[in-house]
């Protein structure tokens, strides 16, 4: 493992926060995609 020196806690916490935010954005995007697709399918069924 690389030596992060005296800033190891800050570096690791910054990486952790970044990964958590990216994971949250991916989760939110996939969830929203499912919602929009379901709405689109419903609209197409109703109008088609």
Secondary structure, 3 states (H helix, E strand, C coil): CCCCHHHHHHHHHHHHHHHHHHHHHHHHHHHHHHHHHHHHHHHHHHHC
